[in-house]
Amino acid sequence: MLTKAVINESVIIRKVNEYSTHYNMKFFLKTDIGESLILVAWIIRTGEDFPRLTNCYPVSK
């Protein structure tokens, strides 16, 4: 589900510093019970080429 959201939703660069670039994305997670707006945050450290998930939790619409 998260992989599909990253492909289809807009990603925002929240902060860039000498250590890493921080990214945020919000998407709607739909289940049989209902749907929630989810905030996902990750970083890519300077000198690395892969993301590290830092947070993933529901937020208010």
Gaussian input, Z-matrix of N, CA and C with variables (Angstrom, degrees):
# hf/3-21g

backbone

0 1
 N
 C     1     B1
 C     2     B2     1     A1
 N     3     B3     2     A2     1     D1
 C     4     B4     3     A3     2     D2
 C     5     B5     4     A4     3     D3
 N     6     B6     5     A5     4     D4
 C     7     B7     6     A6     5     D5
 C     8     B8     7     A7     6     D6
 N     9     B9     8     A8     7     D7
 C    10    B10     9     A9     8     D8
 C    11    B11    10    A10     9     D9
 N    12    B12    11    A11    10    D10
 C    13    B13    12    A12    11    D11
 C    14    B14    13    A13    12    D12
 N    15    B15    14    A14    13    D13
 C    16    B16    15    A15    14    D14
 C    17    B17    16    A16    15    D15
 N    18    B18    17    A17    16    D16
 C    19    B19    18    A18    17    D17
 C    20    B20    19    A19    18    D18
 N    21    B21    20    A20    19    D19
 C    22    B22    21    A21    20    D20
 C    23    B23    22    A22    21    D21
 N    24    B24    23    A23    22    D22
 C    25    B25    24    A24    23    D23
 C    26    B26    25    A25    24    D24
 N    27    B27    26    A26    25    D25
 C    28    B28    27    A27    26    D26
 C    29    B29    28    A28    27    D27
 N    30    B30    29    A29    28    D28
 C    31    B31    30    A30    29    D29
 C    32    B32    31    A31    30    D30
 N    33    B33    32    A32    31    D31
 C    34    B34    33    A33    32    D32
 C    35    B35    34    A34    33    D33
 N    36    B36    35    A35    34    D34
 C    37    B37    36    A36    35    D35
 C    38    B38    37    A37    36    D36
 N    39    B39    38    A38    37    D37
 C    40    B40    39    A39    38    D38
 C    41    B41    40    A40    39    D39
 N    42    B42    41    A41    40    D40
 C    43    B43    42    A42    41    D41
 C    44    B44    43    A43    42    D42
 N    45    B45    44    A44    43    D43
 C    46    B46    45    A45    44    D44
 C    47    B47    46    A46    45    D45
 N    48    B48    47    A47    46    D46
 C    49    B49    48    A48    47    D47
 C    50    B50    49    A49    48    D48
 N    51    B51    50    A50    49    D49
 C    52    B52    51    A51    50    D50
 C    53    B53    52    A52    51    D51
 N    54    B54    53    A53    52    D52
 C    55    B55    54    A54    53    D53
 C    56    B56    55    A55    54    D54
 N    57    B57    56    A56    55    D55
 C    58    B58    57    A57    56    D56
 C    59    B59    58    A58    57    D57
 N    60    B60    59    A59    58    D58
 C    61    B61    60    A60    59    D59
 C    62    B62    61    A61    60    D60
 N    63    B63    62    A62    61    D61
 C    64    B64    63    A63    62    D62
 C    65    B65    64    A64    63    D63
 N    66    B66    65    A65    64    D64
 C    67    B67    66    A66    65    D65
 C    68    B68    67    A67    66    D66
 N    69    B69    68    A68    67    D67
 C    70    B70    69    A69    68    D68
 C    71    B71    70    A70    69    D69
 N    72    B72    71    A71    70    D70
 C    73    B73    72    A72    71    D71
 C    74    B74    73    A73    72    D72
 N    75    B75    74    A74    73    D73
 C    76    B76    75    A75    74    D74
 C    77    B77    76    A76    75    D75
 N    78    B78    77    A77    76    D76
 C    79    B79    78    A78    77    D77
 C    80    B80    79    A79    78    D78
 N    81    B81    80    A80    79    D79
 C    82    B82    81    A81    80    D80
 C    83    B83    82    A82    81    D81
 N    84    B84    83    A83    82    D82
 C    85    B85    84    A84    83    D83
 C    86    B86    85    A85    84    D84
 N    87    B87    86    A86    85    D85
 C    88    B88    87    A87    86    D86
 C    89    B89    88    A88    87    D87
 N    90    B90    89    A89    88    D88
 C    91    B91    90    A90    89    D89
 C    92    B92    91    A91    90    D90
 N    93    B93    92    A92    91    D91
 C    94    B94    93    A93    92    D92
 C    95    B95    94    A94    93    D93
 N    96    B96    95    A95    94    D94
 C    97    B97    96    A96    95    D95
 C    98    B98    97    A97    96    D96
 N    99    B99    98    A98    97    D97
 C   100   B100    99    A99    98    D98
 C   101   B101   100   A100    99    D99
 N   102   B102   101   A101   100   D100
 C   103   B103   102   A102   101   D101
 C   104   B104   103   A103   102   D102
 N   105   B105   104   A104   103   D103
 C   106   B106   105   A105   104   D104
 C   107   B107   106   A106   105   D105
 N   108   B108   107   A107   106   D106
 C   109   B109   108   A108   107   D107
 C   110   B110   109   A109   108   D108
 N   111   B111   110   A110   109   D109
 C   112   B112   111   A111   110   D110
 C   113   B113   112   A112   111   D111
 N   114   B114   113   A113   112   D112
 C   115   B115   114   A114   113   D113
 C   116   B116   115   A115   114   D114
 N   117   B117   116   A116   115   D115
 C   118   B118   117   A117   116   D116
 C   119   B119   118   A118   117   D117
 N   120   B120   119   A119   118   D118
 C   121   B121   120   A120   119   D119
 C   122   B122   121   A121   120   D120
 N   123   B123   122   A122   121   D121
 C   124   B124   123   A123   122   D122
 C   125   B125   124   A124   123   D123
 N   126   B126   125   A125   124   D124
 C   127   B127   126   A126   125   D125
 C   128   B128   127   A127   126   D126
 N   129   B129   128   A128   127   D127
 C   130   B130   129   A129   128   D128
 C   131   B131   130   A130   129   D129
 N   132   B132   131   A131   130   D130
 C   133   B133   132   A132   131   D131
 C   134   B134   133   A133   132   D132
 N   135   B135   134   A134   133   D133
 C   136   B136   135   A135   134   D134
 C   137   B137   136   A136   135   D135
 N   138   B138   137   A137   136   D136
 C   139   B139   138   A138   137   D137
 C   140   B140   139   A139   138   D138
 N   141   B141   140   A140   139   D139
 C   142   B142   141   A141   140   D140
 C   143   B143   142   A142   141   D141
 N   144   B144   143   A143   142   D142
 C   145   B145   144   A144   143   D143
 C   146   B146   145   A145   144   D144
 N   147   B147   146   A146   145   D145
 C   148   B148   147   A147   146   D146
 C   149   B149   148   A148   147   D147
 N   150   B150   149   A149   148   D148
 C   151   B151   150   A150   149   D149
 C   152   B152   151   A151   150   D150
 N   153   B153   152   A152   151   D151
 C   154   B154   153   A153   152   D152
 C   155   B155   154   A154   153   D153
 N   156   B156   155   A155   154   D154
 C   157   B157   156   A156   155   D155
 C   158   B158   157   A157   156   D156
 N   159   B159   158   A158   157   D157
 C   160   B160   159   A159   158   D158
 C   161   B161   160   A160   159   D159
 N   162   B162   161   A161   160   D160
 C   163   B163   162   A162   161   D161
 C   164   B164   163   A163   162   D162
 N   165   B165   164   A164   163   D163
 C   166   B166   165   A165   164   D164
 C   167   B167   166   A166   165   D165
 N   168   B168   167   A167   166   D166
 C   169   B169   168   A168   167   D167
 C   170   B170   169   A169   168   D168
 N   171   B171   170   A170   169   D169
 C   172   B172   171   A171   170   D170
 C   173   B173   172   A172   171   D171
 N   174   B174   173   A173   172   D172
 C   175   B175   174   A174   173   D173
 C   176   B176   175   A175   174   D174
 N   177   B177   176   A176   175   D175
 C   178   B178   177   A177   176   D176
 C   179   B179   178   A178   177   D177
 N   180   B180   179   A179   178   D178
 C   181   B181   180   A180   179   D179
 C   182   B182   181   A181   180   D180

   B1=1.4510
   B2=1.5315
   B3=1.3073
   B4=1.4644
   B5=1.5275
   B6=1.3112
   B7=1.4641
   B8=1.5220
   B9=1.3199
   B10=1.4618
   B11=1.5299
   B12=1.3261
   B13=1.4655
   B14=1.5246
   B15=1.3250
   B16=1.4664
   B17=1.5219
   B18=1.3086
   B19=1.4657
   B20=1.5245
   B21=1.3364
   B22=1.4640
   B23=1.5214
   B24=1.3205
   B25=1.4639
   B26=1.5260
   B27=1.3315
   B28=1.4616
   B29=1.5227
   B30=1.3085
   B31=1.4606
   B32=1.5207
   B33=1.3332
   B34=1.4609
   B35=1.5217
   B36=1.3262
   B37=1.4615
   B38=1.5204
   B39=1.3386
   B40=1.4679
   B41=1.5215
   B42=1.3272
   B43=1.4602
   B44=1.5195
   B45=1.3218
   B46=1.4588
   B47=1.5224
   B48=1.3231
   B49=1.4600
   B50=1.5251
   B51=1.3165
   B52=1.4666
   B53=1.5288
   B54=1.3283
   B55=1.4583
   B56=1.5260
   B57=1.3380
   B58=1.4668
   B59=1.5222
   B60=1.3262
   B61=1.4579
   B62=1.5248
   B63=1.3482
   B64=1.4618
   B65=1.5284
   B66=1.3251
   B67=1.4575
   B68=1.5258
   B69=1.3327
   B70=1.4666
   B71=1.5215
   B72=1.3199
   B73=1.4528
   B74=1.5262
   B75=1.3266
   B76=1.4597
   B77=1.5256
   B78=1.3311
   B79=1.4605
   B80=1.5239
   B81=1.3227
   B82=1.4556
   B83=1.5236
   B84=1.3245
   B85=1.4552
   B86=1.5225
   B87=1.3272
   B88=1.4657
   B89=1.5207
   B90=1.3398
   B91=1.4631
   B92=1.5233
   B93=1.3074
   B94=1.4665
   B95=1.5267
   B96=1.3139
   B97=1.4686
   B98=1.5249
   B99=1.3215
   B100=1.4621
   B101=1.5147
   B102=1.3266
   B103=1.4620
   B104=1.5188
   B105=1.3345
   B106=1.4609
   B107=1.5139
   B108=1.3228
   B109=1.4557
   B110=1.5255
   B111=1.3181
   B112=1.4629
   B113=1.5259
   B114=1.3251
   B115=1.4655
   B116=1.5179
   B117=1.3145
   B118=1.4586
   B119=1.5217
   B120=1.3254
   B121=1.4625
   B122=1.5256
   B123=1.3234
   B124=1.4506
   B125=1.5147
   B126=1.3247
   B127=1.4599
   B128=1.5235
   B129=1.3182
   B130=1.4594
   B131=1.5182
   B132=1.3227
   B133=1.4582
   B134=1.5224
   B135=1.3158
   B136=1.4571
   B137=1.5325
   B138=1.3186
   B139=1.4579
   B140=1.5184
   B141=1.3390
   B142=1.4586
   B143=1.5281
   B144=1.3175
   B145=1.4640
   B146=1.5290
   B147=1.3522
   B148=1.4610
   B149=1.5290
   B150=1.3341
   B151=1.4699
   B152=1.5280
   B153=1.3340
   B154=1.4690
   B155=1.5265
   B156=1.3156
   B157=1.4614
   B158=1.5225
   B159=1.3488
   B160=1.4643
   B161=1.5195
   B162=1.3292
   B163=1.4635
   B164=1.5194
   B165=1.3302
   B166=1.4609
   B167=1.5210
   B168=1.3495
   B169=1.4621
   B170=1.5239
   B171=1.3489
   B172=1.4711
   B173=1.5229
   B174=1.3381
   B175=1.4660
   B176=1.5270
   B177=1.3219
   B178=1.4665
   B179=1.5126
   B180=1.3243
   B181=1.4643
   B182=1.4638
   A1=110.86
   A2=117.38
   A3=121.35
   A4=111.11
   A5=117.08
   A6=120.66
   A7=111.12
   A8=117.20
   A9=121.41
   A10=110.57
   A11=117.24
   A12=121.27
   A13=111.03
   A14=117.53
   A15=120.74
   A16=110.66
   A17=117.48
   A18=121.55
   A19=111.01
   A20=117.76
   A21=121.74
   A22=115.79
   A23=119.31
   A24=122.03
   A25=111.55
   A26=115.63
   A27=121.52
   A28=110.07
   A29=115.28
   A30=122.36
   A31=108.01
   A32=116.21
   A33=122.25
   A34=108.93
   A35=116.94
   A36=120.75
   A37=106.95
   A38=117.19
   A39=121.97
   A40=112.49
   A41=117.05
   A42=119.52
   A43=109.12
   A44=115.42
   A45=121.44
   A46=106.81
   A47=116.35
   A48=120.12
   A49=108.74
   A50=117.04
   A51=119.74
   A52=112.82
   A53=117.69
   A54=121.66
   A55=113.97
   A56=116.61
   A57=118.79
   A58=111.56
   A59=114.55
   A60=122.81
   A61=106.91
   A62=116.09
   A63=122.69
   A64=109.17
   A65=116.52
   A66=122.67
   A67=110.45
   A68=116.29
   A69=122.92
   A70=109.21
   A71=115.04
   A72=121.53
   A73=107.75
   A74=116.81
   A75=121.87
   A76=108.15
   A77=115.23
   A78=119.96
   A79=109.29
   A80=116.44
   A81=121.70
   A82=109.13
   A83=115.45
   A84=122.39
   A85=107.47
   A86=116.37
   A87=121.56
   A88=109.68
   A89=114.95
   A90=121.56
   A91=108.57
   A92=116.70
   A93=120.98
   A94=111.59
   A95=117.52
   A96=122.50
   A97=111.90
   A98=118.22
   A99=121.90
   A100=110.48
   A101=115.68
   A102=119.91
   A103=109.61
   A104=115.17
   A105=122.53
   A106=109.19
   A107=115.66
   A108=121.49
   A109=107.21
   A110=116.63
   A111=122.54
   A112=109.25
   A113=116.40
   A114=122.73
   A115=107.75
   A116=116.01
   A117=122.12
   A118=107.15
   A119=116.63
   A120=121.31
   A121=108.91
   A122=115.67
   A123=120.03
   A124=109.84
   A125=115.68
   A126=121.94
   A127=108.88
   A128=114.42
   A129=121.47
   A130=105.26
   A131=115.95
   A132=120.89
   A133=110.74
   A134=115.14
   A135=121.39
   A136=108.70
   A137=116.05
   A138=121.38
   A139=114.08
   A140=117.83
   A141=121.55
   A142=109.74
   A143=117.12
   A144=120.51
   A145=112.23
   A146=117.15
   A147=120.78
   A148=109.51
   A149=116.97
   A150=120.84
   A151=112.02
   A152=114.33
   A153=122.30
   A154=107.26
   A155=116.60
   A156=121.81
   A157=108.98
   A158=117.07
   A159=120.68
   A160=112.43
   A161=118.76
   A162=122.93
   A163=110.66
   A164=115.26
   A165=122.14
   A166=106.76
   A167=117.02
   A168=120.00
   A169=110.70
   A170=117.05
   A171=120.45
   A172=111.03
   A173=115.97
   A174=122.52
   A175=108.97
   A176=115.89
   A177=121.04
   A178=110.33
   A179=114.96
   A180=120.38
   A181=107.55
   D1=-45.09
   D2=-178.78
   D3=-65.93
   D4=-40.11
   D5=178.89
   D6=-61.12
   D7=-41.88
   D8=178.98
   D9=-65.36
   D10=-39.69
   D11=179.45
   D12=-64.01
   D13=-40.61
   D14=179.86
   D15=-62.30
   D16=-35.87
   D17=179.60
   D18=-72.23
   D19=-37.57
   D20=-171.48
   D21=-97.32
   D22=-18.12
   D23=-174.87
   D24=-106.72
   D25=163.33
   D26=177.89
   D27=-80.20
   D28=138.36
   D29=177.76
   D30=-109.90
   D31=137.45
   D32=-178.57
   D33=-110.87
   D34=131.03
   D35=171.07
   D36=-79.88
   D37=116.41
   D38=-176.08
   D39=-89.91
   D40=-34.85
   D41=-176.17
   D42=-161.23
   D43=142.69
   D44=173.64
   D45=-128.43
   D46=129.17
   D47=174.27
   D48=-140.21
   D49=-173.00
   D50=-175.91
   D51=-68.72
   D52=-14.86
   D53=-176.96
   D54=-96.36
   D55=-34.34
   D56=-174.11
   D57=-170.28
   D58=171.55
   D59=170.74
   D60=-112.97
   D61=130.53
   D62=-177.18
   D63=-103.60
   D64=132.67
   D65=-178.08
   D66=-122.24
   D67=147.20
   D68=173.90
   D69=-130.57
   D70=151.48
   D71=175.89
   D72=-150.86
   D73=141.87
   D74=173.19
   D75=-118.46
   D76=140.95
   D77=176.76
   D78=-152.11
   D79=158.82
   D80=177.30
   D81=-89.99
   D82=124.82
   D83=175.08
   D84=-98.89
   D85=117.67
   D86=-178.03
   D87=-107.03
   D88=132.97
   D89=176.39
   D90=-131.04
   D91=-178.97
   D92=176.89
   D93=-65.35
   D94=-24.79
   D95=-177.52
   D96=-85.31
   D97=-32.39
   D98=-177.96
   D99=166.46
   D100=-155.95
   D101=178.94
   D102=-139.71
   D103=153.02
   D104=178.47
   D105=-138.59
   D106=147.97
   D107=172.24
   D108=-83.20
   D109=125.50
   D110=-175.87
   D111=-114.04
   D112=135.07
   D113=172.90
   D114=-102.64
   D115=128.02
   D116=177.72
   D117=-119.73
   D118=135.17
   D119=178.73
   D120=-130.30
   D121=141.81
   D122=176.12
   D123=-151.75
   D124=166.89
   D125=178.22
   D126=-127.49
   D127=156.31
   D128=165.16
   D129=-123.98
   D130=114.71
   D131=-177.87
   D132=-69.16
   D133=148.41
   D134=176.87
   D135=-58.13
   D136=130.14
   D137=-179.66
   D138=89.50
   D139=-6.34
   D140=177.40
   D141=-109.29
   D142=161.88
   D143=-178.81
   D144=-126.44
   D145=25.44
   D146=178.23
   D147=-137.68
   D148=148.22
   D149=-178.03
   D150=-81.50
   D151=154.26
   D152=173.97
   D153=-124.17
   D154=117.11
   D155=178.71
   D156=-66.46
   D157=129.66
   D158=179.67
   D159=-112.93
   D160=-33.46
   D161=180.00
   D162=-151.39
   D163=150.74
   D164=174.12
   D165=-158.59
   D166=110.72
   D167=-176.03
   D168=-156.81
   D169=158.11
   D170=178.49
   D171=-73.51
   D172=145.38
   D173=178.08
   D174=-130.51
   D175=166.98
   D176=178.13
   D177=-70.74
   D178=146.91
   D179=177.99
   D180=-75.70

